[in-house]
Amino acid sequence: MADELQTGIRNYRKYESGDAKPTLDGLVQIADILDVSTDYLLCRDEFLAKHVD
């Protein structure tokens, strides 16, 4: 994943441990790589499902 994001493994491990957060562009890249929405990554997909009319 670090290679796909063009970042160092140490930096990516900080994302996984919660010590750092990816940039908005990085978040979009992660979502694209995993083929999920950014809402899913941010744990907001349930929120959106409850508030869609």
mmCIF entry with sequence, helices, sheets and N, C-alpha, C, O atoms, coordinates in Angstrom:
data_MODEL
# 
_entry.id   MODEL 
# 
_entity.id                         1 
_entity.type                       polymer 
_entity.pdbx_number_of_molecules   1 
# 
_entity_poly.entity_id                      1 
_entity_poly.type                           'polypeptide(L)' 
_entity_poly.nstd_linkage                   no 
_entity_poly.nstd_monomer                   no 
_entity_poly.pdbx_seq_one_letter_code       MADELQTGIRNYRKYESGDAKPTLDGLVQIADILDVSTDYLLCRDEFLAKHVD 
_entity_poly.pdbx_seq_one_letter_code_can   MADELQTGIRNYRKYESGDAKPTLDGLVQIADILDVSTDYLLCRDEFLAKHVD 
_entity_poly.pdbx_strand_id                 A 
# 
loop_
_entity_poly_seq.entity_id 
_entity_poly_seq.num 
_entity_poly_seq.mon_id 
_entity_poly_seq.hetero 
1 1  MET n 
1 2  ALA n 
1 3  ASP n 
1 4  GLU n 
1 5  LEU n 
1 6  GLN n 
1 7  THR n 
1 8  GLY n 
1 9  ILE n 
1 10 ARG n 
1 11 ASN n 
1 12 TYR n 
1 13 ARG n 
1 14 LYS n 
1 15 TYR n 
1 16 GLU n 
1 17 SER n 
1 18 GLY n 
1 19 ASP n 
1 20 ALA n 
1 21 LYS n 
1 22 PRO n 
1 23 THR n 
1 24 LEU n 
1 25 ASP n 
1 26 GLY n 
1 27 LEU n 
1 28 VAL n 
1 29 GLN n 
1 30 ILE n 
1 31 ALA n 
1 32 ASP n 
1 33 ILE n 
1 34 LEU n 
1 35 ASP n 
1 36 VAL n 
1 37 SER n 
1 38 THR n 
1 39 ASP n 
1 40 TYR n 
1 41 LEU n 
1 42 LEU n 
1 43 CYS n 
1 44 ARG n 
1 45 ASP n 
1 46 GLU n 
1 47 PHE n 
1 48 LEU n 
1 49 ALA n 
1 50 LYS n 
1 51 HIS n 
1 52 VAL n 
1 53 ASP n 
# 
_struct_asym.id          A 
_struct_asym.entity_id   1 
# 
loop_
_struct_conf.conf_type_id 
_struct_conf.id 
_struct_conf.pdbx_PDB_helix_id 
_struct_conf.beg_label_comp_id 
_struct_conf.beg_label_asym_id 
_struct_conf.beg_label_seq_id 
_struct_conf.pdbx_beg_PDB_ins_code 
_struct_conf.end_label_comp_id 
_struct_conf.end_label_asym_id 
_struct_conf.end_label_seq_id 
_struct_conf.pdbx_end_PDB_ins_code 
_struct_conf.beg_auth_comp_id 
_struct_conf.beg_auth_asym_id 
_struct_conf.beg_auth_seq_id 
_struct_conf.end_auth_comp_id 
_struct_conf.end_auth_asym_id 
_struct_conf.end_auth_seq_id 
_struct_conf.pdbx_PDB_helix_class 
_struct_conf.details 
_struct_conf.pdbx_PDB_helix_length 
HELX_P HELX_P1 AA1 ALA A 2  ? LEU A 5  ? ALA A 2  LEU A 5  1 ? 4  
HELX_P HELX_P2 AA2 ILE A 9  ? SER A 17 ? ILE A 9  SER A 17 1 ? 9  
HELX_P HELX_P3 AA3 LEU A 24 ? LEU A 34 ? LEU A 24 LEU A 34 1 ? 11 
HELX_P HELX_P4 AA4 THR A 38 ? LEU A 41 ? THR A 38 LEU A 41 1 ? 4  
HELX_P HELX_P5 AA5 ASP A 45 ? LYS A 50 ? ASP A 45 LYS A 50 1 ? 6  
# 
_struct_conf_type.id          HELX_P 
_struct_conf_type.criteria    ? 
_struct_conf_type.reference   ? 
# 
loop_
_atom_site.group_PDB 
_atom_site.id 
_atom_site.type_symbol 
_atom_site.label_atom_id 
_atom_site.label_alt_id 
_atom_site.label_comp_id 
_atom_site.label_asym_id 
_atom_site.label_entity_id 
_atom_site.label_seq_id 
_atom_site.pdbx_PDB_ins_code 
_atom_site.Cartn_x 
_atom_site.Cartn_y 
_atom_site.Cartn_z 
_atom_site.occupancy 
_atom_site.B_iso_or_equiv 
_atom_site.pdbx_formal_charge 
_atom_site.auth_seq_id 
_atom_site.auth_comp_id 
_atom_site.auth_asym_id 
_atom_site.auth_atom_id 
_atom_site.pdbx_PDB_model_num 
ATOM 1   N N  . MET A 1 1  ? 0.839   -1.184 0.000  1.00 0.00 ? 1  MET A N  1 
ATOM 2   C CA . MET A 1 1  ? 0.000   0.000  0.000  1.00 0.00 ? 1  MET A CA 1 
ATOM 3   C C  . MET A 1 1  ? 0.886   1.250  0.000  1.00 0.00 ? 1  MET A C  1 
ATOM 4   O O  . MET A 1 1  ? 0.591   2.219  -0.699 1.00 0.00 ? 1  MET A O  1 
ATOM 5   N N  . ALA A 1 2  ? 1.960   1.228  0.775  1.00 0.00 ? 2  ALA A N  1 
ATOM 6   C CA . ALA A 1 2  ? 2.852   2.394  0.810  1.00 0.00 ? 2  ALA A CA 1 
ATOM 7   C C  . ALA A 1 2  ? 3.397   2.694  -0.585 1.00 0.00 ? 2  ALA A C  1 
ATOM 8   O O  . ALA A 1 2  ? 3.496   3.856  -0.980 1.00 0.00 ? 2  ALA A O  1 
ATOM 9   N N  . ASP A 1 3  ? 3.748   1.651  -1.322 1.00 0.00 ? 3  ASP A N  1 
ATOM 10  C CA . ASP A 1 3  ? 4.236   1.856  -2.688 1.00 0.00 ? 3  ASP A CA 1 
ATOM 11  C C  . ASP A 1 3  ? 3.166   2.472  -3.578 1.00 0.00 ? 3  ASP A C  1 
ATOM 12  O O  . ASP A 1 3  ? 3.448   3.379  -4.361 1.00 0.00 ? 3  ASP A O  1 
ATOM 13  N N  . GLU A 1 4  ? 1.937   1.978  -3.454 1.00 0.00 ? 4  GLU A N  1 
ATOM 14  C CA . GLU A 1 4  ? 0.831   2.512  -4.253 1.00 0.00 ? 4  GLU A CA 1 
ATOM 15  C C  . GLU A 1 4  ? 0.593   3.988  -3.940 1.00 0.00 ? 4  GLU A C  1 
ATOM 16  O O  . GLU A 1 4  ? 0.261   4.771  -4.830 1.00 0.00 ? 4  GLU A O  1 
ATOM 17  N N  . LEU A 1 5  ? 0.764   4.360  -2.683 1.00 0.00 ? 5  LEU A N  1 
ATOM 18  C CA . LEU A 1 5  ? 0.543   5.746  -2.263 1.00 0.00 ? 5  LEU A CA 1 
ATOM 19  C C  . LEU A 1 5  ? 1.770   6.624  -2.471 1.00 0.00 ? 5  LEU A C  1 
ATOM 20  O O  . LEU A 1 5  ? 1.730   7.834  -2.249 1.00 0.00 ? 5  LEU A O  1 
ATOM 21  N N  . GLN A 1 6  ? 2.853   5.999  -2.898 1.00 0.00 ? 6  GLN A N  1 
ATOM 22  C CA . GLN A 1 6  ? 4.129   6.684  -3.114 1.00 0.00 ? 6  GLN A CA 1 
ATOM 23  C C  . GLN A 1 6  ? 4.581   7.400  -1.842 1.00 0.00 ? 6  GLN A C  1 
ATOM 24  O O  . GLN A 1 6  ? 4.957   8.572  -1.858 1.00 0.00 ? 6  GLN A O  1 
ATOM 25  N N  . THR A 1 7  ? 4.528   6.646  -0.734 1.00 0.00 ? 7  THR A N  1 
ATOM 26  C CA . THR A 1 7  ? 4.979   7.158  0.548  1.00 0.00 ? 7  THR A CA 1 
ATOM 27  C C  . THR A 1 7  ? 5.850   6.093  1.205  1.00 0.00 ? 7  THR A C  1 
ATOM 28  O O  . THR A 1 7  ? 5.845   4.935  0.789  1.00 0.00 ? 7  THR A O  1 
ATOM 29  N N  . GLY A 1 8  ? 6.577   6.478  2.201  1.00 0.00 ? 8  GLY A N  1 
ATOM 30  C CA . GLY A 1 8  ? 7.436   5.536  2.900  1.00 0.00 ? 8  GLY A CA 1 
ATOM 31  C C  . GLY A 1 8  ? 6.645   4.600  3.801  1.00 0.00 ? 8  GLY A C  1 
ATOM 32  O O  . GLY A 1 8  ? 5.546   4.930  4.246  1.00 0.00 ? 8  GLY A O  1 
ATOM 33  N N  . ILE A 1 9  ? 7.210   3.442  4.061  1.00 0.00 ? 9  ILE A N  1 
ATOM 34  C CA . ILE A 1 9  ? 6.541   2.465  4.912  1.00 0.00 ? 9  ILE A CA 1 
ATOM 35  C C  . ILE A 1 9  ? 6.349   3.006  6.328  1.00 0.00 ? 9  ILE A C  1 
ATOM 36  O O  . ILE A 1 9  ? 5.329   2.733  6.962  1.00 0.00 ? 9  ILE A O  1 
ATOM 37  N N  . ARG A 1 10 ? 7.308   3.761  6.822  1.00 0.00 ? 10 ARG A N  1 
ATOM 38  C CA . ARG A 1 10 ? 7.167   4.340  8.165  1.00 0.00 ? 10 ARG A CA 1 
ATOM 39  C C  . ARG A 1 10 ? 5.969   5.284  8.228  1.00 0.00 ? 10 ARG A C  1 
ATOM 40  O O  . ARG A 1 10 ? 5.194   5.258  9.184  1.00 0.00 ? 10 ARG A O  1 
ATOM 41  N N  . ASN A 1 11 ? 5.829   6.104  7.211  1.00 0.00 ? 11 ASN A N  1 
ATOM 42  C CA . ASN A 1 11 ? 4.708   7.033  7.168  1.00 0.00 ? 11 ASN A CA 1 
ATOM 43  C C  . ASN A 1 11 ? 3.386   6.264  7.089  1.00 0.00 ? 11 ASN A C  1 
ATOM 44  O O  . ASN A 1 11 ? 2.427   6.599  7.784  1.00 0.00 ? 11 ASN A O  1 
ATOM 45  N N  . TYR A 1 12 ? 3.338   5.241  6.247  1.00 0.00 ? 12 TYR A N  1 
ATOM 46  C CA . TYR A 1 12 ? 2.106   4.462  6.119  1.00 0.00 ? 12 TYR A CA 1 
ATOM 47  C C  . TYR A 1 12 ? 1.769   3.751  7.430  1.00 0.00 ? 12 TYR A C  1 
ATOM 48  O O  . TYR A 1 12 ? 0.599   3.666  7.804  1.00 0.00 ? 12 TYR A O  1 
ATOM 49  N N  . ARG A 1 13 ? 2.767   3.250  8.116  1.00 0.00 ? 13 ARG A N  1 
ATOM 50  C CA . ARG A 1 13 ? 2.520   2.595  9.411  1.00 0.00 ? 13 ARG A CA 1 
ATOM 51  C C  . ARG A 1 13 ? 1.920   3.570  10.417 1.00 0.00 ? 13 ARG A C  1 
ATOM 52  O O  . ARG A 1 13 ? 1.137   3.176  11.280 1.00 0.00 ? 13 ARG A O  1 
ATOM 53  N N  . LYS A 1 14 ? 2.289   4.844  10.303 1.00 0.00 ? 14 LYS A N  1 
ATOM 54  C CA . LYS A 1 14 ? 1.691   5.861  11.180 1.00 0.00 ? 14 LYS A CA 1 
ATOM 55  C C  . LYS A 1 14 ? 0.205   6.014  10.884 1.00 0.00 ? 14 LYS A C  1 
ATOM 56  O O  . LYS A 1 14 ? -0.588  6.250  11.795 1.00 0.00 ? 14 LYS A O  1 
ATOM 57  N N  . TYR A 1 15 ? -0.180  5.879  9.610  1.00 0.00 ? 15 TYR A N  1 
ATOM 58  C CA . TYR A 1 15 ? -1.604  5.905  9.272  1.00 0.00 ? 15 TYR A CA 1 
ATOM 59  C C  . TYR A 1 15 ? -2.318  4.750  9.964  1.00 0.00 ? 15 TYR A C  1 
ATOM 60  O O  . TYR A 1 15 ? -3.375  4.929  10.569 1.00 0.00 ? 15 TYR A O  1 
ATOM 61  N N  . GLU A 1 16 ? -1.724  3.569  9.866  1.00 0.00 ? 16 GLU A N  1 
ATOM 62  C CA . GLU A 1 16 ? -2.347  2.372  10.439 1.00 0.00 ? 16 GLU A CA 1 
ATOM 63  C C  . GLU A 1 16 ? -2.452  2.451  11.957 1.00 0.00 ? 16 GLU A C  1 
ATOM 64  O O  . GLU A 1 16 ? -3.423  1.968  12.541 1.00 0.00 ? 16 GLU A O  1 
ATOM 65  N N  . SER A 1 17 ? -1.461  3.054  12.593 1.00 0.00 ? 17 SER A N  1 
ATOM 66  C CA . SER A 1 17 ? -1.462  3.118  14.062 1.00 0.00 ? 17 SER A CA 1 
ATOM 67  C C  . SER A 1 17 ? -2.272  4.303  14.585 1.00 0.00 ? 17 SER A C  1 
ATOM 68  O O  . SER A 1 17 ? -2.562  4.378  15.779 1.00 0.00 ? 17 SER A O  1 
ATOM 69  N N  . GLY A 1 18 ? -2.636  5.221  13.701 1.00 0.00 ? 18 GLY A N  1 
ATOM 70  C CA . GLY A 1 18 ? -3.390  6.394  14.119 1.00 0.00 ? 18 GLY A CA 1 
ATOM 71  C C  . GLY A 1 18 ? -2.522  7.550  14.573 1.00 0.00 ? 18 GLY A C  1 
ATOM 72  O O  . GLY A 1 18 ? -3.036  8.555  15.065 1.00 0.00 ? 18 GLY A O  1 
ATOM 73  N N  . ASP A 1 19 ? -1.208  7.423  14.414 1.00 0.00 ? 19 ASP A N  1 
ATOM 74  C CA . ASP A 1 19 ? -0.291  8.498  14.794 1.00 0.00 ? 19 ASP A CA 1 
ATOM 75  C C  . ASP A 1 19 ? -0.225  9.613  13.757 1.00 0.00 ? 19 ASP A C  1 
ATOM 76  O O  . ASP A 1 19 ? 0.259   10.706 14.050 1.00 0.00 ? 19 ASP A O  1 
ATOM 77  N N  . ALA A 1 20 ? -0.708  9.341  12.551 1.00 0.00 ? 20 ALA A N  1 
ATOM 78  C CA . ALA A 1 20 ? -0.749  10.344 11.486 1.00 0.00 ? 20 ALA A CA 1 
ATOM 79  C C  . ALA A 1 20 ? -1.981  10.070 10.640 1.00 0.00 ? 20 ALA A C  1 
ATOM 80  O O  . ALA A 1 20 ? -2.531  8.969  10.653 1.00 0.00 ? 20 ALA A O  1 
ATOM 81  N N  . LYS A 1 21 ? -2.402  11.085 9.909  1.00 0.00 ? 21 LYS A N  1 
ATOM 82  C CA . LYS A 1 21 ? -3.561  10.947 9.024  1.00 0.00 ? 21 LYS A CA 1 
ATOM 83  C C  . LYS A 1 21 ? -3.140  11.307 7.613  1.00 0.00 ? 21 LYS A C  1 
ATOM 84  O O  . LYS A 1 21 ? -2.342  12.222 7.415  1.00 0.00 ? 21 LYS A O  1 
ATOM 85  N N  . PRO A 1 22 ? -3.676  10.589 6.626  1.00 0.00 ? 22 PRO A N  1 
ATOM 86  C CA . PRO A 1 22 ? -3.333  10.939 5.244  1.00 0.00 ? 22 PRO A CA 1 
ATOM 87  C C  . PRO A 1 22 ? -3.963  12.271 4.855  1.00 0.00 ? 22 PRO A C  1 
ATOM 88  O O  . PRO A 1 22 ? -4.943  12.713 5.455  1.00 0.00 ? 22 PRO A O  1 
ATOM 89  N N  . THR A 1 23 ? -3.392  12.885 3.865  1.00 0.00 ? 23 THR A N  1 
ATOM 90  C CA . THR A 1 23 ? -3.989  14.103 3.307  1.00 0.00 ? 23 THR A CA 1 
ATOM 91  C C  . THR A 1 23 ? -5.302  13.723 2.638  1.00 0.00 ? 23 THR A C  1 
ATOM 92  O O  . THR A 1 23 ? -5.604  12.542 2.470  1.00 0.00 ? 23 THR A O  1 
ATOM 93  N N  . LEU A 1 24 ? -6.070  14.721 2.263  1.00 0.00 ? 24 LEU A N  1 
ATOM 94  C CA . LEU A 1 24 ? -7.314  14.453 1.552  1.00 0.00 ? 24 LEU A CA 1 
ATOM 95  C C  . LEU A 1 24 ? -7.025  13.697 0.254  1.00 0.00 ? 24 LEU A C  1 
ATOM 96  O O  . LEU A 1 24 ? -7.727  12.742 -0.079 1.00 0.00 ? 24 LEU A O  1 
ATOM 97  N N  . ASP A 1 25 ? -6.006  14.119 -0.469 1.00 0.00 ? 25 ASP A N  1 
ATOM 98  C CA . ASP A 1 25 ? -5.632  13.414 -1.701 1.00 0.00 ? 25 ASP A CA 1 
ATOM 99  C C  . ASP A 1 25 ? -5.230  11.973 -1.399 1.00 0.00 ? 25 ASP A C  1 
ATOM 100 O O  . ASP A 1 25 ? -5.567  11.055 -2.146 1.00 0.00 ? 25 ASP A O  1 
ATOM 101 N N  . GLY A 1 26 ? -4.508  11.788 -0.301 1.00 0.00 ? 26 GLY A N  1 
ATOM 102 C CA . GLY A 1 26 ? -4.104  10.441 0.103  1.00 0.00 ? 26 GLY A CA 1 
ATOM 103 C C  . GLY A 1 26 ? -5.300  9.574  0.449  1.00 0.00 ? 26 GLY A C  1 
ATOM 104 O O  . GLY A 1 26 ? -5.330  8.391  0.112  1.00 0.00 ? 26 GLY A O  1 
ATOM 105 N N  . LEU A 1 27 ? -6.285  10.154 1.119  1.00 0.00 ? 27 LEU A N  1 
ATOM 106 C CA . LEU A 1 27 ? -7.502  9.433  1.465  1.00 0.00 ? 27 LEU A CA 1 
ATOM 107 C C  . LEU A 1 27 ? -8.244  8.988  0.210  1.00 0.00 ? 27 LEU A C  1 
ATOM 108 O O  . LEU A 1 27 ? -8.734  7.861  0.139  1.00 0.00 ? 27 LEU A O  1 
ATOM 109 N N  . VAL A 1 28 ? -8.325  9.867  -0.768 1.00 0.00 ? 28 VAL A N  1 
ATOM 110 C CA . VAL A 1 28 ? -8.979  9.524  -2.034 1.00 0.00 ? 28 VAL A CA 1 
ATOM 111 C C  . VAL A 1 28 ? -8.205  8.414  -2.737 1.00 0.00 ? 28 VAL A C  1 
ATOM 112 O O  . VAL A 1 28 ? -8.812  7.499  -3.293 1.00 0.00 ? 28 VAL A O  1 
ATOM 113 N N  . GLN A 1 29 ? -6.894  8.479  -2.721 1.00 0.00 ? 29 GLN A N  1 
ATOM 114 C CA . GLN A 1 29 ? -6.073  7.429  -3.325 1.00 0.00 ? 29 GLN A CA 1 
ATOM 115 C C  . GLN A 1 29 ? -6.328  6.085  -2.652 1.00 0.00 ? 29 GLN A C  1 
ATOM 116 O O  . GLN A 1 29 ? -6.489  5.072  -3.332 1.00 0.00 ? 29 GLN A O  1 
ATOM 117 N N  . ILE A 1 30 ? -6.365  6.070  -1.329 1.00 0.00 ? 30 ILE A N  1 
ATOM 118 C CA . ILE A 1 30 ? -6.616  4.829  -0.589 1.00 0.00 ? 30 ILE A CA 1 
ATOM 119 C C  . ILE A 1 30 ? -7.983  4.268  -0.968 1.00 0.00 ? 30 ILE A C  1 
ATOM 120 O O  . ILE A 1 30 ? -8.117  3.067  -1.204 1.00 0.00 ? 30 ILE A O  1 
ATOM 121 N N  . ALA A 1 31 ? -8.990  5.121  -1.026 1.00 0.00 ? 31 ALA A N  1 
ATOM 122 C CA . ALA A 1 31 ? -10.330 4.674  -1.408 1.00 0.00 ? 31 ALA A CA 1 
ATOM 123 C C  . ALA A 1 31 ? -10.324 4.084  -2.815 1.00 0.00 ? 31 ALA A C  1 
ATOM 124 O O  . ALA A 1 31 ? -10.953 3.054  -3.057 1.00 0.00 ? 31 ALA A O  1 
ATOM 125 N N  . ASP A 1 32 ? -9.628  4.718  -3.730 1.00 0.00 ? 32 ASP A N  1 
ATOM 126 C CA . ASP A 1 32 ? -9.551  4.210  -5.096 1.00 0.00 ? 32 ASP A CA 1 
ATOM 127 C C  . ASP A 1 32 ? -8.845  2.858  -5.149 1.00 0.00 ? 32 ASP A C  1 
ATOM 128 O O  . ASP A 1 32 ? -9.291  1.948  -5.848 1.00 0.00 ? 32 ASP A O  1 
ATOM 129 N N  . ILE A 1 33 ? -7.759  2.728  -4.422 1.00 0.00 ? 33 ILE A N  1 
ATOM 130 C CA . ILE A 1 33 ? -7.002  1.474  -4.403 1.00 0.00 ? 33 ILE A CA 1 
ATOM 131 C C  . ILE A 1 33 ? -7.855  0.338  -3.846 1.00 0.00 ? 33 ILE A C  1 
ATOM 132 O O  . ILE A 1 33 ? -7.838  -0.773 -4.375 1.00 0.00 ? 33 ILE A O  1 
ATOM 133 N N  . LEU A 1 34 ? -8.594  0.615  -2.788 1.00 0.00 ? 34 LEU A N  1 
ATOM 134 C CA . LEU A 1 34 ? -9.409  -0.407 -2.140 1.00 0.00 ? 34 LEU A CA 1 
ATOM 135 C C  . LEU A 1 34 ? -10.795 -0.557 -2.768 1.00 0.00 ? 34 LEU A C  1 
ATOM 136 O O  . LEU A 1 34 ? -11.563 -1.440 -2.387 1.00 0.00 ? 34 LEU A O  1 
ATOM 137 N N  . ASP A 1 35 ? -11.107 0.309  -3.730 1.00 0.00 ? 35 ASP A N  1 
ATOM 138 C CA . ASP A 1 35 ? -12.403 0.318  -4.412 1.00 0.00 ? 35 ASP A CA 1 
ATOM 139 C C  . ASP A 1 35 ? -13.561 0.462  -3.425 1.00 0.00 ? 35 ASP A C  1 
ATOM 140 O O  . ASP A 1 35 ? -14.542 -0.280 -3.469 1.00 0.00 ? 35 ASP A O  1 
ATOM 141 N N  . VAL A 1 36 ? -13.412 1.439  -2.537 1.00 0.00 ? 36 VAL A N  1 
ATOM 142 C CA . VAL A 1 36 ? -14.458 1.786  -1.577 1.00 0.00 ? 36 VAL A CA 1 
ATOM 143 C C  . VAL A 1 36 ? -14.626 3.302  -1.599 1.00 0.00 ? 36 VAL A C  1 
ATOM 144 O O  . VAL A 1 36 ? -13.821 4.019  -2.194 1.00 0.00 ? 36 VAL A O  1 
ATOM 145 N N  . SER A 1 37 ? -15.672 3.774  -0.950 1.00 0.00 ? 37 SER A N  1 
ATOM 146 C CA . SER A 1 37 ? -15.881 5.220  -0.889 1.00 0.00 ? 37 SER A CA 1 
ATOM 147 C C  . SER A 1 37 ? -15.060 5.825  0.254  1.00 0.00 ? 37 SER A C  1 
ATOM 148 O O  . SER A 1 37 ? -14.659 5.130  1.188  1.00 0.00 ? 37 SER A O  1 
ATOM 149 N N  . THR A 1 38 ? -14.826 7.116  0.156  1.00 0.00 ? 38 THR A N  1 
ATOM 150 C CA . THR A 1 38 ? -14.161 7.792  1.269  1.00 0.00 ? 38 THR A CA 1 
ATOM 151 C C  . THR A 1 38 ? -15.060 7.778  2.499  1.00 0.00 ? 38 THR A C  1 
ATOM 152 O O  . THR A 1 38 ? -14.561 7.735  3.624  1.00 0.00 ? 38 THR A O  1 
ATOM 153 N N  . ASP A 1 39 ? -16.377 7.813  2.304  1.00 0.00 ? 39 ASP A N  1 
ATOM 154 C CA . ASP A 1 39 ? -17.301 7.709  3.439  1.00 0.00 ? 39 ASP A CA 1 
ATOM 155 C C  . ASP A 1 39 ? -17.106 6.393  4.176  1.00 0.00 ? 39 ASP A C  1 
ATOM 156 O O  . ASP A 1 39 ? -17.163 6.355  5.405  1.00 0.00 ? 39 ASP A O  1 
ATOM 157 N N  . TYR A 1 40 ? -16.877 5.319  3.439  1.00 0.00 ? 40 TYR A N  1 
ATOM 158 C CA . TYR A 1 40 ? -16.634 4.026  4.068  1.00 0.00 ? 40 TYR A CA 1 
ATOM 159 C C  . TYR A 1 40 ? -15.362 4.084  4.910  1.00 0.00 ? 40 TYR A C  1 
ATOM 160 O O  . TYR A 1 40 ? -15.347 3.611  6.047  1.00 0.00 ? 40 TYR A O  1 
ATOM 161 N N  . LEU A 1 41 ? -14.304 4.660  4.360  1.00 0.00 ? 41 LEU A N  1 
ATOM 162 C CA . LEU A 1 41 ? -13.043 4.757  5.098  1.00 0.00 ? 41 LEU A CA 1 
ATOM 163 C C  . LEU A 1 41 ? -13.189 5.615  6.354  1.00 0.00 ? 41 LEU A C  1 
ATOM 164 O O  . LEU A 1 41 ? -12.522 5.376  7.361  1.00 0.00 ? 41 LEU A O  1 
ATOM 165 N N  . LEU A 1 42 ? -14.058 6.606  6.285  1.00 0.00 ? 42 LEU A N  1 
ATOM 166 C CA . LEU A 1 42 ? -14.268 7.501  7.419  1.00 0.00 ? 42 LEU A CA 1 
ATOM 167 C C  . LEU A 1 42 ? -15.376 7.018  8.349  1.00 0.00 ? 42 LEU A C  1 
ATOM 168 O O  . LEU A 1 42 ? -15.771 7.719  9.281  1.00 0.00 ? 42 LEU A O  1 
ATOM 169 N N  . CYS A 1 43 ? -15.876 5.799  8.083  1.00 0.00 ? 43 CYS A N  1 
ATOM 170 C CA . CYS A 1 43 ? -16.942 5.190  8.894  1.00 0.00 ? 43 CYS A CA 1 
ATOM 171 C C  . CYS A 1 43 ? -18.209 6.040  8.891  1.00 0.00 ? 43 CYS A C  1 
ATOM 172 O O  . CYS A 1 43 ? -18.901 6.131  9.905  1.00 0.00 ? 43 CYS A O  1 
ATOM 173 N N  . ARG A 1 44 ? -18.510 6.656  7.761  1.00 0.00 ? 44 ARG A N  1 
ATOM 174 C CA . ARG A 1 44 ? -19.704 7.499  7.651  1.00 0.00 ? 44 ARG A CA 1 
ATOM 175 C C  . ARG A 1 44 ? -20.765 6.865  6.770  1.00 0.00 ? 44 ARG A C  1 
ATOM 176 O O  . ARG A 1 44 ? -21.824 7.461  6.573  1.00 0.00 ? 44 ARG A O  1 
ATOM 177 N N  . ASP A 1 45 ? -20.519 5.684  6.234  1.00 0.00 ? 45 ASP A N  1 
ATOM 178 C CA . ASP A 1 45 ? -21.488 5.077  5.335  1.00 0.00 ? 45 ASP A CA 1 
ATOM 179 C C  . ASP A 1 45 ? -22.797 4.748  6.040  1.00 0.00 ? 45 ASP A C  1 
ATOM 180 O O  . ASP A 1 45 ? -23.856 4.869  5.424  1.00 0.00 ? 45 ASP A O  1 
ATOM 181 N N  . GLU A 1 46 ? -22.770 4.341  7.298  1.00 0.00 ? 46 GLU A N  1 
ATOM 182 C CA . GLU A 1 46 ? -23.999 4.076  8.046  1.00 0.00 ? 46 GLU A CA 1 
ATOM 183 C C  . GLU A 1 46 ? -24.750 5.384  8.313  1.00 0.00 ? 46 GLU A C  1 
ATOM 184 O O  . GLU A 1 46 ? -25.977 5.416  8.229  1.00 0.00 ? 46 GLU A O  1 
ATOM 185 N N  . PHE A 1 47 ? -24.037 6.445  8.629  1.00 0.00 ? 47 PHE A N  1 
ATOM 186 C CA . PHE A 1 47 ? -24.646 7.741  8.853  1.00 0.00 ? 47 PHE A CA 1 
ATOM 187 C C  . PHE A 1 47 ? -25.409 8.187  7.618  1.00 0.00 ? 47 PHE A C  1 
ATOM 188 O O  . PHE A 1 47 ? -26.551 8.635  7.710  1.00 0.00 ? 47 PHE A O  1 
ATOM 189 N N  . LEU A 1 48 ? -24.769 8.061  6.463  1.00 0.00 ? 48 LEU A N  1 
ATOM 190 C CA . LEU A 1 48 ? -25.395 8.495  5.221  1.00 0.00 ? 48 LEU A CA 1 
ATOM 191 C C  . LEU A 1 48 ? -26.616 7.631  4.890  1.00 0.00 ? 48 LEU A C  1 
ATOM 192 O O  . LEU A 1 48 ? -27.612 8.149  4.384  1.00 0.00 ? 48 LEU A O  1 
ATOM 193 N N  . ALA A 1 49 ? -26.555 6.344  5.163  1.00 0.00 ? 49 ALA A N  1 
ATOM 194 C CA . ALA A 1 49 ? -27.674 5.451  4.871  1.00 0.00 ? 49 ALA A CA 1 
ATOM 195 C C  . ALA A 1 49 ? -28.893 5.835  5.708  1.00 0.00 ? 49 ALA A C  1 
ATOM 196 O O  . ALA A 1 49 ? -30.026 5.702  5.246  1.00 0.00 ? 49 ALA A O  1 
ATOM 197 N N  . LYS A 1 50 ? -28.673 6.305  6.920  1.00 0.00 ? 50 LYS A N  1 
ATOM 198 C CA . LYS A 1 50 ? -29.774 6.685  7.803  1.00 0.00 ? 50 LYS A CA 1 
ATOM 199 C C  . LYS A 1 50 ? -30.407 8.013  7.409  1.00 0.00 ? 50 LYS A C  1 
ATOM 200 O O  . LYS A 1 50 ? -31.565 8.268  7.738  1.00 0.00 ? 50 LYS A O  1 
ATOM 201 N N  . HIS A 1 51 ? -29.656 8.862  6.707  1.00 0.00 ? 51 HIS A N  1 
ATOM 202 C CA . HIS A 1 51 ? -30.126 10.213 6.419  1.00 0.00 ? 51 HIS A CA 1 
ATOM 203 C C  . HIS A 1 51 ? -30.466 10.453 4.951  1.00 0.00 ? 51 HIS A C  1 
ATOM 204 O O  . HIS A 1 51 ? -30.659 11.598 4.542  1.00 0.00 ? 51 HIS A O  1 
ATOM 205 N N  . VAL A 1 52 ? -30.541 9.409  4.171  1.00 0.00 ? 52 VAL A N  1 
ATOM 206 C CA . VAL A 1 52 ? -30.933 9.548  2.766  1.00 0.00 ? 52 VAL A CA 1 
ATOM 207 C C  . VAL A 1 52 ? -32.442 9.406  2.686  1.00 0.00 ? 52 VAL A C  1 
ATOM 208 O O  . VAL A 1 52 ? -33.018 8.451  3.207  1.00 0.00 ? 52 VAL A O  1 
ATOM 209 N N  . ASP A 1 53 ? -33.073 10.365 2.030  1.00 0.00 ? 53 ASP A N  1 
ATOM 210 C CA . ASP A 1 53 ? -34.538 10.332 1.903  1.00 0.00 ? 53 ASP A CA 1 
ATOM 211 C C  . ASP A 1 53 ? -34.971 9.574  0.685  1.00 0.00 ? 53 ASP A C  1 
ATOM 212 O O  . ASP A 1 53 ? -36.168 9.450  0.427  1.00 0.00 ? 53 ASP A O  1 
# 
